[in-house]
Amino acid sequence: MIKHFLVPRVKENIVFHGSDFTELHKEVPSNVLPKFLGGVGELDNSSVVQALLDMEEEIKTLRCQMLEGAQGA
């Protein structure tokens, strides 16, 4: 359903696996996937989340700059 809205270049690089992880595991080793994706690894992205929270003001500023630039284009 989503693929209909994507440009061809993006469509070619996205693979939807659904709920059967057999094909996903052919592309991504199960030892790097969290359990909810049929893997054996643990997903701990807390350090990334904290880094983003620490940069919240900078991210807001960049977002505003990007939006202003897009409006001026």
A tleap script that builds the chain and sets N, CA, C and O, in Angstrom:
source leaprc.protein.ff14SB
mol = sequence {
  NMET ILE LYS HIE PHE LEU VAL PRO ARG VAL
  LYS GLU ASN ILE VAL PHE HIE GLY SER ASP
  PHE THR GLU LEU HIE LYS GLU VAL PRO SER
  ASN VAL LEU PRO LYS PHE LEU GLY GLY VAL
  GLY GLU LEU ASP ASN SER SER VAL VAL GLN
  ALA LEU LEU ASP MET GLU GLU GLU ILE LYS
  THR LEU ARG CYS GLN MET LEU GLU GLY ALA
  GLN GLY CALA
}
set mol.1.N position { 0.810 -1.177 0.000 }
set mol.1.CA position { 0.000 0.000 0.000 }
set mol.1.C position { 0.868 1.262 0.000 }
set mol.1.O position { 0.587 2.205 -0.739 }
set mol.2.N position { 1.903 1.283 0.811 }
set mol.2.CA position { 2.780 2.444 0.898 }
set mol.2.C position { 3.629 2.585 -0.362 }
set mol.2.O position { 3.932 3.701 -0.784 }
set mol.3.N position { 4.011 1.470 -0.959 }
set mol.3.CA position { 4.907 1.513 -2.110 }
set mol.3.C position { 4.347 2.338 -3.268 }
set mol.3.O position { 5.115 2.879 -4.064 }
set mol.4.N position { 3.041 2.440 -3.372 }
set mol.4.CA position { 2.438 3.208 -4.464 }
set mol.4.C position { 2.794 4.691 -4.387 }
set mol.4.O position { 2.760 5.389 -5.401 }
set mol.5.N position { 3.131 5.174 -3.204 }
set mol.5.CA position { 3.426 6.587 -3.014 }
set mol.5.C position { 4.921 6.905 -3.074 }
set mol.5.O position { 5.313 8.063 -2.935 }
set mol.6.N position { 5.745 5.898 -3.277 }
set mol.6.CA position { 7.192 6.092 -3.273 }
set mol.6.C position { 7.733 6.236 -4.693 }
set mol.6.O position { 7.186 5.684 -5.647 }
set mol.7.N position { 8.808 6.984 -4.802 }
set mol.7.CA position { 9.464 7.109 -6.105 }
set mol.7.C position { 10.194 5.802 -6.401 }
set mol.7.O position { 10.576 5.092 -5.471 }
set mol.8.N position { 10.395 5.470 -7.678 }
set mol.8.CA position { 11.000 4.184 -8.045 }
set mol.8.C position { 12.323 3.883 -7.348 }
set mol.8.O position { 12.549 2.745 -6.939 }
set mol.9.N position { 13.199 4.872 -7.203 }
set mol.9.CA position { 14.500 4.651 -6.573 }
set mol.9.C position { 14.338 4.163 -5.137 }
set mol.9.O position { 15.083 3.291 -4.690 }
set mol.10.N position { 13.383 4.712 -4.423 }
set mol.10.CA position { 13.142 4.310 -3.043 }
set mol.10.C position { 12.488 2.928 -3.012 }
set mol.10.O position { 12.849 2.087 -2.188 }
set mol.11.N position { 11.531 2.694 -3.903 }
set mol.11.CA position { 10.853 1.392 -3.970 }
set mol.11.C position { 11.846 0.249 -4.133 }
set mol.11.O position { 11.686 -0.813 -3.530 }
set mol.12.N position { 12.864 0.467 -4.943 }
set mol.12.CA position { 13.852 -0.575 -5.223 }
set mol.12.C position { 14.693 -0.927 -3.997 }
set mol.12.O position { 15.266 -2.014 -3.932 }
set mol.13.N position { 14.773 -0.018 -3.027 }
set mol.13.CA position { 15.626 -0.226 -1.869 }
set mol.13.C position { 14.881 -0.650 -0.608 }
set mol.13.O position { 15.496 -0.875 0.434 }
set mol.14.N position { 13.564 -0.759 -0.702 }
set mol.14.CA position { 12.778 -1.137 0.468 }
set mol.14.C position { 12.181 -2.518 0.246 }
set mol.14.O position { 11.627 -2.813 -0.813 }
set mol.15.N position { 12.308 -3.357 1.268 }
set mol.15.CA position { 11.719 -4.698 1.224 }
set mol.15.C position { 10.794 -4.826 2.422 }
set mol.15.O position { 11.220 -4.656 3.565 }
set mol.16.N position { 9.515 -5.128 2.158 }
set mol.16.CA position { 8.557 -5.353 3.229 }
set mol.16.C position { 8.480 -6.848 3.484 }
set mol.16.O position { 8.214 -7.625 2.568 }
set mol.17.N position { 8.711 -7.252 4.728 }
set mol.17.CA position { 8.772 -8.668 5.054 }
set mol.17.C position { 7.505 -9.196 5.709 }
set mol.17.O position { 7.333 -10.412 5.795 }
set mol.18.N position { 6.623 -8.339 6.168 }
set mol.18.CA position { 5.412 -8.807 6.823 }
set mol.18.C position { 5.727 -9.509 8.137 }
set mol.18.O position { 6.703 -9.180 8.810 }
set mol.19.N position { 4.892 -10.479 8.494 }
set mol.19.CA position { 5.073 -11.155 9.779 }
set mol.19.C position { 5.890 -12.438 9.662 }
set mol.19.O position { 6.228 -13.044 10.678 }
set mol.20.N position { 6.211 -12.859 8.444 }
set mol.20.CA position { 7.054 -14.040 8.247 }
set mol.20.C position { 8.499 -13.564 8.122 }
set mol.20.O position { 8.866 -12.935 7.130 }
set mol.21.N position { 9.310 -13.862 9.123 }
set mol.21.CA position { 10.670 -13.340 9.173 }
set mol.21.C position { 11.680 -14.187 8.414 }
set mol.21.O position { 12.876 -13.899 8.455 }
set mol.22.N position { 11.226 -15.219 7.727 }
set mol.22.CA position { 12.142 -16.099 7.003 }
set mol.22.C position { 12.976 -15.314 5.992 }
set mol.22.O position { 14.197 -15.464 5.940 }
set mol.23.N position { 12.321 -14.481 5.195 }
set mol.23.CA position { 13.039 -13.687 4.191 }
set mol.23.C position { 13.909 -12.617 4.850 }
set mol.23.O position { 15.010 -12.334 4.379 }
set mol.24.N position { 13.420 -12.030 5.929 }
set mol.24.CA position { 14.214 -11.034 6.653 }
set mol.24.C position { 15.517 -11.648 7.149 }
set mol.24.O position { 16.577 -11.029 7.059 }
set mol.25.N position { 15.432 -12.871 7.674 }
set mol.25.CA position { 16.626 -13.522 8.211 }
set mol.25.C position { 17.610 -13.925 7.119 }
set mol.25.O position { 18.777 -14.189 7.406 }
set mol.26.N position { 17.154 -13.975 5.880 }
set mol.26.CA position { 18.081 -14.222 4.765 }
set mol.26.C position { 18.923 -12.980 4.486 }
set mol.26.O position { 20.038 -13.077 3.974 }
set mol.27.N position { 18.380 -11.819 4.825 }
set mol.27.CA position { 19.065 -10.555 4.553 }
set mol.27.C position { 19.801 -10.000 5.770 }
set mol.27.O position { 20.841 -9.355 5.633 }
set mol.28.N position { 19.254 -10.255 6.967 }
set mol.28.CA position { 19.822 -9.712 8.195 }
set mol.28.C position { 20.017 -10.861 9.183 }
set mol.28.O position { 19.055 -11.562 9.498 }
set mol.29.N position { 21.239 -11.070 9.679 }
set mol.29.CA position { 21.479 -12.166 10.628 }
set mol.29.C position { 20.638 -12.006 11.894 }
set mol.29.O position { 20.480 -10.895 12.401 }
set mol.30.N position { 20.105 -13.102 12.395 }
set mol.30.CA position { 19.229 -13.044 13.567 }
set mol.30.C position { 19.965 -12.578 14.821 }
set mol.30.O position { 19.329 -12.101 15.761 }
set mol.31.N position { 21.285 -12.706 14.852 }
set mol.31.CA position { 22.009 -12.273 16.049 }
set mol.31.C position { 22.075 -10.755 16.195 }
set mol.31.O position { 22.468 -10.259 17.251 }
set mol.32.N position { 21.701 -10.010 15.162 }
set mol.32.CA position { 21.675 -8.555 15.281 }
set mol.32.C position { 20.252 -8.014 15.371 }
set mol.32.O position { 20.044 -6.807 15.490 }
set mol.33.N position { 19.274 -8.917 15.312 }
set mol.33.CA position { 17.874 -8.510 15.401 }
set mol.33.C position { 17.344 -8.712 16.812 }
set mol.33.O position { 17.721 -9.672 17.485 }
set mol.34.N position { 16.468 -7.812 17.270 }
set mol.34.CA position { 15.850 -8.005 18.584 }
set mol.34.C position { 14.854 -9.167 18.535 }
set mol.34.O position { 14.441 -9.600 17.459 }
set mol.35.N position { 14.481 -9.656 19.697 }
set mol.35.CA position { 13.589 -10.816 19.788 }
set mol.35.C position { 12.257 -10.593 19.081 }
set mol.35.O position { 11.710 -11.521 18.484 }
set mol.36.N position { 11.725 -9.361 19.144 }
set mol.36.CA position { 10.414 -9.128 18.529 }
set mol.36.C position { 10.454 -9.209 17.004 }
set mol.36.O position { 9.408 -9.213 16.355 }
set mol.37.N position { 11.656 -9.274 16.431 }
set mol.37.CA position { 11.802 -9.486 14.985 }
set mol.37.C position { 12.356 -10.871 14.684 }
set mol.37.O position { 12.887 -11.117 13.601 }
set mol.38.N position { 12.228 -11.765 15.644 }
set mol.38.CA position { 12.673 -13.139 15.449 }
set mol.38.C position { 14.160 -13.345 15.669 }
set mol.38.O position { 14.702 -14.390 15.310 }
set mol.39.N position { 14.817 -12.369 16.249 }
set mol.39.CA position { 16.250 -12.481 16.490 }
set mol.39.C position { 16.557 -12.955 17.891 }
set mol.39.O position { 15.670 -13.317 18.663 }
set mol.40.N position { 17.824 -12.942 18.191 }
set mol.40.CA position { 18.278 -13.373 19.516 }
set mol.40.C position { 18.915 -12.228 20.284 }
set mol.40.O position { 19.254 -12.382 21.458 }
set mol.41.N position { 19.081 -11.098 19.646 }
set mol.41.CA position { 19.730 -9.961 20.280 }
set mol.41.C position { 18.768 -9.145 21.118 }
set mol.41.O position { 17.550 -9.296 21.022 }
set mol.42.N position { 19.325 -8.292 21.926 }
set mol.42.CA position { 18.547 -7.363 22.734 }
set mol.42.C position { 18.667 -5.984 22.106 }
set mol.42.O position { 19.756 -5.557 21.723 }
set mol.43.N position { 17.566 -5.310 22.007 }
set mol.43.CA position { 17.574 -3.967 21.439 }
set mol.43.C position { 17.739 -2.965 22.568 }
set mol.43.O position { 16.834 -2.780 23.382 }
set mol.44.N position { 18.885 -2.325 22.613 }
set mol.44.CA position { 19.121 -1.303 23.622 }
set mol.44.C position { 19.610 -0.051 22.908 }
set mol.44.O position { 20.797 0.100 22.619 }
set mol.45.N position { 18.677 0.831 22.636 }
set mol.45.CA position { 19.040 2.072 21.963 }
set mol.45.C position { 18.979 3.254 22.931 }
set mol.45.O position { 18.838 4.402 22.512 }
set mol.46.N position { 19.086 2.965 24.213 }
set mol.46.CA position { 18.958 4.014 25.217 }
set mol.46.C position { 20.030 5.097 25.065 }
set mol.46.O position { 19.756 6.268 25.328 }
set mol.47.N position { 21.231 4.732 24.652 }
set mol.47.CA position { 22.279 5.747 24.492 }
set mol.47.C position { 21.963 6.677 23.321 }
set mol.47.O position { 22.255 7.872 23.378 }
set mol.48.N position { 21.375 6.136 22.273 }
set mol.48.CA position { 20.989 6.970 21.127 }
set mol.48.C position { 19.849 7.904 21.524 }
set mol.48.O position { 19.867 9.090 21.197 }
set mol.49.N position { 18.865 7.365 22.225 }
set mol.49.CA position { 17.736 8.182 22.685 }
set mol.49.C position { 18.230 9.306 23.577 }
set mol.49.O position { 17.795 10.448 23.429 }
set mol.50.N position { 19.127 9.003 24.494 }
set mol.50.CA position { 19.642 10.029 25.392 }
set mol.50.C position { 20.428 11.093 24.622 }
set mol.50.O position { 20.302 12.283 24.907 }
set mol.51.N position { 21.226 10.674 23.662 }
set mol.51.CA position { 21.989 11.635 22.857 }
set mol.51.C position { 21.053 12.578 22.111 }
set mol.51.O position { 21.312 13.779 22.031 }
set mol.52.N position { 19.969 12.039 21.566 }
set mol.52.CA position { 18.998 12.881 20.862 }
set mol.52.C position { 18.284 13.830 21.820 }
set mol.52.O position { 18.048 14.992 21.489 }
set mol.53.N position { 17.943 13.338 22.996 }
set mol.53.CA position { 17.317 14.209 23.991 }
set mol.53.C position { 18.253 15.326 24.402 }
set mol.53.O position { 17.818 16.460 24.601 }
set mol.54.N position { 19.539 15.017 24.531 }
set mol.54.CA position { 20.530 16.030 24.894 }
set mol.54.C position { 20.680 17.084 23.801 }
set mol.54.O position { 21.081 18.215 24.077 }
set mol.55.N position { 20.364 16.719 22.580 }
set mol.55.CA position { 20.514 17.631 21.438 }
set mol.55.C position { 19.182 18.226 20.997 }
set mol.55.O position { 19.082 18.773 19.898 }
set mol.56.N position { 18.169 18.127 21.835 }
set mol.56.CA position { 16.818 18.535 21.441 }
set mol.56.C position { 16.753 19.968 20.920 }
set mol.56.O position { 16.123 20.216 19.891 }
set mol.57.N position { 17.379 20.896 21.595 }
set mol.57.CA position { 17.326 22.305 21.167 }
set mol.57.C position { 18.017 22.496 19.814 }
set mol.57.O position { 17.513 23.219 18.954 }
set mol.58.N position { 19.159 21.854 19.630 }
set mol.58.CA position { 19.857 21.955 18.347 }
set mol.58.C position { 19.017 21.367 17.215 }
set mol.58.O position { 18.982 21.910 16.111 }
set mol.59.N position { 18.344 20.262 17.496 }
set mol.59.CA position { 17.501 19.621 16.483 }
set mol.59.C position { 16.335 20.536 16.123 }
set mol.59.O position { 15.989 20.672 14.950 }
set mol.60.N position { 15.733 21.161 17.129 }
set mol.60.CA position { 14.628 22.089 16.867 }
set mol.60.C position { 15.092 23.251 15.995 }
set mol.60.O position { 14.396 23.660 15.065 }
set mol.61.N position { 16.281 23.781 16.309 }
set mol.61.CA position { 16.825 24.888 15.527 }
set mol.61.C position { 17.072 24.472 14.081 }
set mol.61.O position { 16.711 25.201 13.157 }
set mol.62.N position { 17.683 23.311 13.878 }
set mol.62.CA position { 17.931 22.811 12.525 }
set mol.62.C position { 16.628 22.589 11.769 }
set mol.62.O position { 16.532 22.908 10.584 }
set mol.63.N position { 15.638 22.049 12.444 }
set mol.63.CA position { 14.337 21.805 11.806 }
set mol.63.C position { 13.720 23.122 11.342 }
set mol.63.O position { 13.216 23.211 10.222 }
set mol.64.N position { 13.758 24.140 12.194 }
set mol.64.CA position { 13.215 25.450 11.820 }
set mol.64.C position { 13.962 26.029 10.624 }
set mol.64.O position { 13.350 26.591 9.716 }
set mol.65.N position { 15.280 25.890 10.627 }
set mol.65.CA position { 16.080 26.391 9.510 }
set mol.65.C position { 15.735 25.665 8.220 }
set mol.65.O position { 15.650 26.283 7.159 }
set mol.66.N position { 15.538 24.356 8.310 }
set mol.66.CA position { 15.191 23.583 7.120 }
set mol.66.C position { 13.810 23.988 6.603 }
set mol.66.O position { 13.616 24.129 5.395 }
set mol.67.N position { 12.862 24.172 7.503 }
set mol.67.CA position { 11.520 24.561 7.082 }
set mol.67.C position { 11.518 25.958 6.456 }
set mol.67.O position { 10.833 26.197 5.461 }
set mol.68.N position { 12.278 26.864 7.036 }
set mol.68.CA position { 12.376 28.213 6.477 }
set mol.68.C position { 13.026 28.158 5.088 }
set mol.68.O position { 12.592 28.852 4.169 }
set mol.69.N position { 14.045 27.348 4.945 }
set mol.69.CA position { 14.702 27.199 3.642 }
set mol.69.C position { 13.778 26.603 2.603 }
set mol.69.O position { 13.813 27.005 1.440 }
set mol.70.N position { 12.947 25.646 3.007 }
set mol.70.CA position { 12.019 25.003 2.079 }
set mol.70.C position { 10.946 25.975 1.630 }
set mol.70.O position { 10.501 25.921 0.483 }
set mol.71.N position { 10.528 26.861 2.514 }
set mol.71.CA position { 9.500 27.827 2.166 }
set mol.71.C position { 10.033 28.888 1.229 }
set mol.71.O position { 9.293 29.429 0.408 }
set mol.72.N position { 11.319 29.188 1.348 }
set mol.72.CA position { 11.923 30.197 0.508 }
set mol.72.C position { 12.315 29.667 -0.877 }
set mol.72.O position { 12.622 30.453 -1.773 }
set mol.73.N position { 12.307 28.365 -1.054 }
set mol.73.CA position { 12.737 27.755 -2.311 }
set mol.73.C position { 11.677 27.824 -3.372 }
set mol.73.O position { 11.890 27.352 -4.489 }
savepdb mol mol.pdb
quit
